[in-house]
């Protein structure tokens, strides 16, 4: 195991996560510029790129190869959502959208909440960890009043 992975493992626990987030953010900003951040918040690691937040999981598991894609990630989610889900139908005002198996909420959140298309959105996520990721993703991106998230 490399010394970096060892240091990460030692710091990714109570009392060390704040420092690990600061070190990672400093490194990240030197590599790709300002406007990015890695933080531990409410039991989860998450990152911010510009105004957008992305909850990632319980463990610090970031790879250098992923950093450059973060700045355009929300745009990629929107394009993929449009391509996968909206080829034959575009939600109209008042439509109810149900996203079963919502994952982290990338599809529902970006296209339906940010762009305010359709009426109420209901997201369902069965896994407790993914449910917390979904709730944090929606809340941190200021979509909580637009989405109602449920679990099991």
N, C-alpha and C positions, 0 to 999 in steps of 0.2 A: 504494500500500500504506500502511496506517495505521502510525502510530508504534508501536502495540501489537504488531501483526503483525511489524514489523521487529525490535522488541526480542525477541519470542518466537523468531524465526528466528535471531537472534544468540546467544541463550542456550541454545537446544535443540541443544547439542553438548557434547562432553566438556569439563568444567571449568565449565560454566554451568548444567547441569541441576539441580544441587542448589539453586542460587539461584532458578531459575525455578520449581521445585516449592514453595519457601518463599513466594515472591511470590504464586503462584497459590492456595496454601492460605490465606494471609492474606486475599486478596480474597474467596475462596469463603466463608470463615467470617464475614466481614462481611456477605455477602449472604444466606446461608441458615443460619448458626449453627454451633455447635460440632459435633464428631463427624464432620467431613469432612476429607479430606486428598487432595492430589495429590502423587505421588512418582514418581521414576524409579528402577526397581528391576530389576536383572538384564537390562538392555537394553530395557526397556519402560516406557512411561508407564502408570500405574495410579492408580486412585482408591479411597479407602476412604469408605464411608458407614456410620457405626455400626460394627458388627462385620464387615461384609461388604466384600470386596475385589473390584474389577473391573478386570482388565488391559484396556487400551484399544488399545495399538499402539506402533509405533516412533516416531511423531512426536507432538509436543504439538499436539493438535487438539481443544480443548475450546471449547464455545460457551455463552455466558451463558444462552441459552434452555433448555439441557438441565439446568441446575443443580437446579432445583426438583424434577425427577422422580427425582433420584438417591436421595433418602431412602427412597422406596418401591419402588425398582427390583427388589429381590429378591422382594418380594411380587408384583409384576407378573409376573416370570418364573414364579413358582409357579402363579399363576392361569392364565397362558397355557399352560403345560405341561399342566396339568390339563384345560383346555378342548380343546387340540389333540390330545393323545396318550392321554388316559385316559378318554375318553367311554364305552368299551365294556369296558375291562379295567383292573383295578387290581392292580399287582404284589403278589404274596404273598411271604412269607419263603421264601428259597431259590431264587426265580426268578433266572435269569441275564438281565441286560438288556444289549443291545448297541446302542450309539448310533453309527451310521455317519454321518460328516459332522457331528460333534458341535459344530461351531462353537467358541464360547468355553466351552461346557459349561453354559450356563444351565439347559437343560432337565434334563439328566442330573444335574448337580450339585445343584441345589436340591431337586427332588422326590425323587430316588432316593438321594442321599447324605445330605442334611441330615435328611430324614425317615426315613432308614434303611429304606426299603421295598425288598423284594426281596433277592436274593442278590448275587453279584458283578456289578459293572458294568464293561463294557469300552467305552471310547470310542475311536473312530478318527477321526483328522483328517489328511487328506492334505497340506495346505499347511503347509510348515515354520513360517511365522510364526504361523498360526492354531494349530498344534500347541503352540507355546511359550505362546501366550495361554491355551489350554486347560489345560496343565500348571500354569501359574502361578495360574490361577483356582482350580483344585482344591487346590493346595498352600496358597495363602494363606488359603483358607477352611477349612483343616484337613480336607480330604476325601481326602488322598493314599492312605490305607490302604483307602478304600472304592472307589476307582476305579483301574482300570488303563488308562492312556492309551497308544495306539500311533500311530505315523505310518508311512504307506506300508508 
